[in-house]
């Protein structure tokens, strides 16, 4: 039966005196599709044909823009209820976007329709669906066209100056990526850098901690991944530097090059930790043999990560750069 209650009542007897919530003004979402041919088409465009002869708009009922679907693995327990959880992974993502193409005349309608078909052609490669939210943050998802634009000459689906279709797109990577790449730099600050071992007589022999005027002298920096999905960084390490060590102290994982390997001056070692890539190169040469056996190409976990960079034989031209793109569960974040 219903329980009588007042929203302003508190169990301690006090009256709710909070001021009324003021809604935050929020612009409408803007969405585009960028095909493999490089053509960017607004999907939330003008279909009144006042600013252009033809336009495309997303109609009611898009699906698949939120959380990805997950595949759970479990073992069934003999003679017991339930199962034993083993693993979870996000599967590929299918997105359905109902579209309305409308033109001022038949010619402009057909031109816009053909422009969309050329941009959707999966034979040319994947495209990008990009959503611009009211907070100004843009996130994109790499997709292949699957179906939906085959065409139907029914009264509801087509007309002389309008075409309706529900485009189905498939993302092999189910996570949305920010359009903004984040970056952190480490370089030698002559005023704060000190020998790693407390001896100033051999500054070119003992390894120096790389620091910056914006980072602490011990080479540590806090990187906050504002997503609930891990991010995979790319490192650009420009020499001179010896015995490079990249450590995530929060997760306890470390990447290290051999102490005997030095990055020559003006040369750059690129460490790409991205899934499916996992490369360590310098000038196109594979540097996997120069990695320590206990090295891990680690990721940034969701939330706070404390990173430390150390190296030896550094100079004022040494630059260690971390850059990464946050990933999200939904087009609005998460």
Secondary structure as GFF3:
##gff-version 3
##sequence-region A 1 334
A	DSSP	beta_strand	30	34	.	.	.	ID=ss1
A	DSSP	beta_strand	40	42	.	.	.	ID=ss2
A	DSSP	beta_strand	54	58	.	.	.	ID=ss3
A	DSSP	beta_strand	70	76	.	.	.	ID=ss4
A	DSSP	beta_strand	83	90	.	.	.	ID=ss5
A	DSSP	beta_strand	93	103	.	.	.	ID=ss6
A	DSSP	alpha_helix	106	120	.	.	.	ID=ss7
A	DSSP	three_ten_helix	122	124	.	.	.	ID=ss8
A	DSSP	beta_strand	127	132	.	.	.	ID=ss9
A	DSSP	beta_strand	138	147	.	.	.	ID=ss10
A	DSSP	beta_strand	162	171	.	.	.	ID=ss11
A	DSSP	beta_strand	176	178	.	.	.	ID=ss12
A	DSSP	beta_strand	182	187	.	.	.	ID=ss13
A	DSSP	beta_strand	208	209	.	.	.	ID=ss14
A	DSSP	beta_strand	220	225	.	.	.	ID=ss15
A	DSSP	beta_strand	234	238	.	.	.	ID=ss16
A	DSSP	beta_strand	241	248	.	.	.	ID=ss17
A	DSSP	beta_strand	253	256	.	.	.	ID=ss18
A	DSSP	beta_strand	262	263	.	.	.	ID=ss19
A	DSSP	beta_strand	268	272	.	.	.	ID=ss20
A	DSSP	beta_strand	279	282	.	.	.	ID=ss21
A	DSSP	beta_strand	285	286	.	.	.	ID=ss22
A	DSSP	three_ten_helix	288	290	.	.	.	ID=ss23
A	DSSP	beta_strand	303	312	.	.	.	ID=ss24
A	DSSP	beta_strand	319	324	.	.	.	ID=ss25
A	DSSP	beta_strand	327	328	.	.	.	ID=ss26
###
